[in-house]
Amino acid sequence: QGAVDELPYIDNSYHVSIYKGTGSAQTITTGVKADCIWIKAFSAGGSWVIFDTNRGATKHLSFQSTGAEVTSAQTLTSFNSDGFSVGTDTSYVNNSGTYYMALSFKKQAGFFDVIEWTGNGSGQAIPHDLAAGASMVLMKKKNATQDWAYYFKGSGEVWKRHSLFHKK
């Protein structure tokens, strides 16, 4: 175990979980100590919501919205050593009888990173831990209304409000 567990294998860096909402606080075990979690109801309508350890468990952004970050004490309530906990929120993460998919990502050099920075109004290099470069980048201003920006390796361009995360 030990050193082998620390290598960035997909099984200890990423996990897809399916869980059923109860309306009561619950813990979801994934086996991954996630730094970023995306949650989406798939048996009902709703937005993808994204939480990360940089901003804290109770703060989320919605992929279907240009809106600023939202704080809610009853959405994601904690990042745990082997998963996460959700509160009693029925809008995004825990409606009774609704099934949810949660994508859990662990920060790993060369695989995944979550970065916050202060923009300077012009081009700037943003340091990251992805070695040779990113294959996909998602960017969103967290404190004001603004479109999401997406970059995919090989596309050669940045898209705003790309349909990847939006209802058609």
FIDOTI-230125 format. One record per residue: residue in one letter; y, x, z of N, C-alpha, C in turn. Coordinates in steps of 0.001 Angstrom, whole numbers, plus 524288, in hexadecimal, padded with zeros to 5 digits. Layout:
<pts>
AYXZYXZYXZ ...
</pts>
This chain:
<pts>
Q7FB678034C80000800008000080000804D38037580000 G8085D802E0803A380CEE8063F8043580FFB807227FF40 A80FB080BEE7FD24812D980D7E7F89D811BD80A2B7F3CD V80CE1808A07F30080B8B805787EE6880E748003F7EE8D D80EFF7FDDF7F339811B77F8E97F3B4817797F9527F249 E819B17FDFB7F29081F3B7FEB17F1838206D7FF617EBBB L81C79800737E87481D71801047E2E281F007FBBE7E091 P822527FBB87DC97824577F6C77DA788208C7F4017D6C9 Y81C307F2377D8D8818957EF237D5BC81A857E9877D580 I819467E6D27D15281B1E7E1737D0AF819377DE007D528 D814887DEE97D7418127E7DB807DB5A8152E7DC3D7E0A0 N818247E05E7E16B81B1C7E0D67E648821017E0DB7E547 S822967DF967E0808281F7DF897DF1E829F87DA397DD12 Y8264F7D6C97DBCC8279D7D1D07D95A823517CDE87DAA1 H824DC7C90A7DB87820EF7C5037DC8A8230A7BFB67DADB V81FA57BC887D88E820E97B71F7D73A81E187B3A77DB2C S821007B0487DDC181EBD7ACB17E19281FD47A7187DFE4 I81C127A3C37E0E581CC679E2A7E02E81C2D79BC67E59B Y81FFA798987E72781F82796097EC388217C790747EBCE K81FC578D477EF7D8214B787CE7EF9C82559787017F3DF G829AC7847D7F27A82DBA783557F64682BD577F747FA55 T82DAF780227FF1B82C3477CB480368830E6779E5805C5 G835A577BED804BC83A4F779DC8074783B2077C2B80CAE S8372077ECB80EBB837737817C813C48376378750812BD A839B378A4E8163E839B378FFD815A183418791F6814F1 Q8336F795B78115382E3E797E98107482EA379D8980E9B T82A647A06D80F6E82A037A5DE80DCD826557A63780931 I827E87A92680533824BF7A9FC80084822EE7AFA98009C T81DD57B07C8009C81BA47B5BD800B281A7F7B7767FB25 T81CA57BBFB7F9A981BFE7BE057F45D8193B7C34B7F443 G819487C60A7F89F8172D7CB517F8C081B187CF697F6FE V81FDD7CDBF7F59A823F17D1537F3C6828B07D0CE7F755 K82AC47D52A7F92182FB97D5317FC018340A7D52D7F7E3 A835B17D0907F670839497CFE87F20A83EE57D1367F385 D841C07D3407EFAE847597D4237F02784A667D0247ECF7 C847A77CD437E9B084A167C93E7E672846097C4FE7E56C I847AC7C01A7E604844227BBB47E51B846E87B7B47E1B3 W8443D7B6147DD818461B7B1E97DA1A842A27AD327DB38 I844EB7A8AF7DC0E841E27A3F57DD378438479F997D984 K83F9579CAD7D7A18408C798497D40A83C98793FE7D512 A83E8478F3B7D59B83B0278AB87D5ED838B1789E47D088 F83386789697D02783161788787CAF382ED37832B7CA6B S82E847802B7CE9C82C8577ADA7CE0F83104776E97CE4C A835CD778EA7CE4E83A7D7759E7CE4F83EE2778D07CBE0 G843287764A7CA998479A779257C87784A0077CBA7CC8F G84D4F780227CAD284FF7783947CE7D8512A788CE7CC0D S8545D78BBA7CEB085616790D17CCD4852B47952E7CEF3 W852787997A7CC078508F79E567CE3F854AE7A01A7D21F V8532C7A1817D6D4856CA7A3CA7DA95854D07A9397DBF6 I8586F7ACD47DCB6857087B2457DDA3859687B4197E2D0 F8561F7B6997E5ED857937B8B67EB03856567BE897EAF6 D8596D7C1B17EDBD858237C7427EE23859C77C9687F36B T8576D7CDB47F4EE858707D00A7FA0985DD87D2797FA64 N8604A7D3D47F613865A17D5EE7F6478696B7D1DE7F86D R868EE7CD117F69086C8D7C8E57F81386AAE7C5FA7FCE5 G8659E7C60D7FDF9863787C34C8027C860927BE66800E9 A85CD17BCF78041B8593C7B8AB802D985BEB7B377801DB T860047B23D8047D862547AD05804098662A7AC787FF83 K866CF7B0877FC6486A897B0637F8048678A7B04A7F2DA H869087ACB17EF6A8665F7AC797EA6286A2D7AB7B7E5EB L8685E7AD017E15686AFD7ABDB7DC6B8673D7A88B7D938 S869587A5347D5F58661E7A1FA7D2908668B7A3FA7CCF7 F8620B7A4A97CA6A8621E7A66A7C4F9864677A24E7C157 Q8644779D587C2D68665A799377BF7C86C15798117C089 S86EAF79B5C7C3848741479A4E7C5018778479F187C444 T87C6879E1F7C305880447A2527C2E1882E07A2E47C831 G8817B79F7E7CBE5883FA79F637D103883137A44A7D441 A8865E7A4D47D835885FC7A9367DBD78812F7A8997DF53 E880197ACA07E23187BD87ACAE7E5FB87C757A82B7E9D9 V878017A5E67EB68877DD7A19F7EF30875177A38E7F413 T877167A2047F8988748E7A34D7FD888725079E597FFE1 S86D4E79E888013C86ABB79A1E803BD866AC79C358078D A8673D79AD880C71863B379CC48108585E3779A8981005 Q85D717967F80CB78584A7940580C6985571794DA8073A T8573F7987D804038545A799C07FF388506B79E03800A8 L851097A2A77FE8784DC67A70E8002984FE07A8C980574 T84C937A8E58096484E787AA2E80EA484D437AFCB8102B S8494E7B22980DB1848397B7B280EE2844C47BA2980AB9 F845927BF4180A138420F7C2988071783E557C4DE80B1E N839467C44480A598356D7C61780E25832757CAD080C09 S82F8A7CD6E80F5582CAA7D21C80DB8828657D0DD809C2 D826BC7CBF88096C8229B7CA74805BE823D17C558802F7 G828D77C41E8025E82A547BF4D7FFBE82FD07BDA18013A F830817B887801FB835AC7B6718033B835147B138805F6 S839527AF6580849839627AA4D80AD383DB07A6F780880 V83C977A1E38080F8407879E29806378418779A3C80A88 G8464F7982380A87847D87943C80E64846F078EBF80C61 T84A0A78B3380E2D8494C785AB80D0A84C44783BB8083A D84EAD787418053D8518E785C78008284DFF782E47FCB9 T84FB677E577FAED84C9677B5B7F72D84EE377B837F1AC S8535077E187F105855BD77E6C7EBDC85376782BD7E87C Y852247873F7EACE8509678BCE7E7BA84B3978E0E7E90D V8499678DF17EE0184507791207EF78840B878E5C7F27A N84176789827F45083D7E787647F7D483D6D781727F815 N83DF677ECE7F3B483DA57791E7F3A6837F6777727F465 S8370B773E27F7E6831BB772307F92682EDB770377F441 G82A40772587F34F82706770C17EEE6828397736E7E9C5 T82C647767E7E98482DE97793E7E4BF82B5677E9E7E4AF Y8295A780267E02D8270D7855D7DF9C82B2E7892F7DDA1 Y82B0778DDF7DFC382ECA791FA7DE7E82C01796E17DCB5 M82E98799BC7D94E82CCD79EE57D7CA830CA7A2C37D9EE A82EDB7A6D37DC828323F7AAE77DE96830937B0227DC47 L834527B2E17D9F6833667B8227D7EB835B57BBF27DBE1 S8326A7BF437DE14834187C3057E210834187C87B7DFBC F838767CB3C7E03E8390F7D0807DE2983A5D7D4427E297 K837C17D8A47E2B1838EB7DCCD7E66B83BE57E1177E38F K83FFF7E3247E602842C37E78F7E3AB83EF97EC177E339 Q83E697EE217DE7D83AFA7F2917DD6F83D837F5CD7D92A A83DF27FAE07DA1A840277FE647D62B83D4D7FD9E7D100 G8403B7FCFF7CCD683DF67FC627C7A983BFB7F6EB7C674 F83C317F34A7CA4483A267EE067C95C83E4B7E9D47CA2E F840CB7E9CB7CECB8445F7E58A7D01D8487E7E7857D3EE D84D497E5B67D33F8517E7E71B7D6D0855507E28E7D738 V857E27E2157DBAD85C117DE4D7DC8A860D87E17B7DE05 I865177E0A87DB37869C07E3E27DBF986E847E0647DC82 E871EE7E1C27E0128770F7DF557E07A87B217E3837DF82 W87F3F7E20A7DCD18837E7E5B77DBF68888E7E2B27DB74 T88CCF7E5787DC02891FB7E32B7DB52893F67E4C27D5F4 G8950C7E0E87D2C6897037E1F47CD8989C707E4597CDAA N89DAB7E74E7C9938A2D27E9CB7C9518A60A7E7D87C4AC G8A4177E3DA7C1F28A7057E1A97BD958A63B7E47D7B875 S8A33E7E8BA7B87E8A20E7EB8A7B3A889C6F7ED777B3FD G89AA17F0117AFF98954A7F2027AFDE8943A7F5BD7B45A Q88FA87F5497B6A188E317F8DB7BACC888427F9717BAE0 A8867E7FE007BC6C880EC7FEFB7BD0287F3F7FCF07C25A I87B067FA007C275879027F7D17C751874007FAC07C8B1 P874067FDAD7CCF886F4B800907CE6A86AD57FCE57CFD8 H8661E7FE607CE60861767FB457CF9285CDC7FEEF7D04F D858727FCB27D1C9853BB7FFC37D2DA84F707FE647CEEB L850EC7FDD47C9F384D207FC3C7C5FE84B7E800AB7C25E A84CA28056F7C3D084B0080A147C0DC84D36809FE7BB59 A849FA809267B76A84B83809A67B1F284F36805667B00F G84FC7801467B2EA853397FD0E7B13C850AF7F7C97B1E5 A853D27F3DB7B1B9851FA7EE8D7B2B78500B7EBEC7ADC5 S84BEE7E8C07AE4A84A057E58E7A9F784CB37E03E7A9E4 M84E637DE7E7AE878512F7D98A7AEEC855347DA107B34B V859E07D81F7B25A85E047D8267B641860507D2AB7B688 L860D47D0977BB42863757CBA47BC34868387CCDC7BF84 M86CBC7CAD37BE088718B7CBD27C0F3874587C6B37C1FE K876747C63F7C6C9879677C18B7C83087D6D7C2E57CC4A K8822E7C1407CB65886457C1C07CF54884DC7BE007D3B4 K884727BFFA7D8798828B7BCB07DCB7886C37B9AA7DF92 N88BB17BB497DF2088FC97B8D77E248893817B55E7DF26 A8921A7B4187DA53895707B0B67D71F892457AE727D2A0 T894747AA7E7D021891EF7A8227CB988923B7ABE57C6FF Q88DC87ACEB7C49F88D807B03A7BFFB8880D7AFB47BDAF D887AF7B0337B87F882927B0157B5F087F1E7B48C7B7CE W87A017B39D7B799876367B7CE7B838876717BB227B34A A875447C00E7B3BD874B27C37A7AF2D86F367C5C87AF5D Y86CAE7C62C7AAD88674F7C8057AA71867077CC537A659 Y863FE7D0437A76E862E97D4627A3A285D057D5337A370 F85AEA7D56779EC48555E7D67A79DFF854D07DB5979AAA K851A77DF0A79C5F850D77E3ED7998A84F437E2BC793ED G851A37E573790578506A7E4B578AD4853DF7E0BA78825 S856A07DD8578B38859FA7D98A788CE85F1C7DBE8786EA G860D27E0137899D865A87E2A37881F86A917DFA378971 E86A107DB5378C5786EAA7D84878DAA86DF97D58D792E4 V872397D3B9795008722A7D0B2799D08732F7CB0579864 W8700F7C77679A9D870C97C1E4799B8872E77BF6479E9B K876077BB5C79DE4877DC7B8557A25A8756C7B2F07A216 R873FF7B0EF7A6A3871AC7ABBB7A71F86D2B7AB007A34D H869C97AECD7A2FC865497AEA679F85861977AA427A10B S85F287A7D079D4E85BD47A34D79E45856D67A49E7A138 L855C27A9857A2388510E7AB0A7A51D8509E7A80E7AA39 F854E77A7367ACEF854CC7A4B47B20A8575F79F5F7B219 H8589479D357ADA185B69798547AD7C85835793F97AB04 K8590B78F4F7ACEE8568278ABA7AAA785896789F27A52F K8554D788197A1C6856FF7870B79C6A858B27817A79BE2 
</pts>
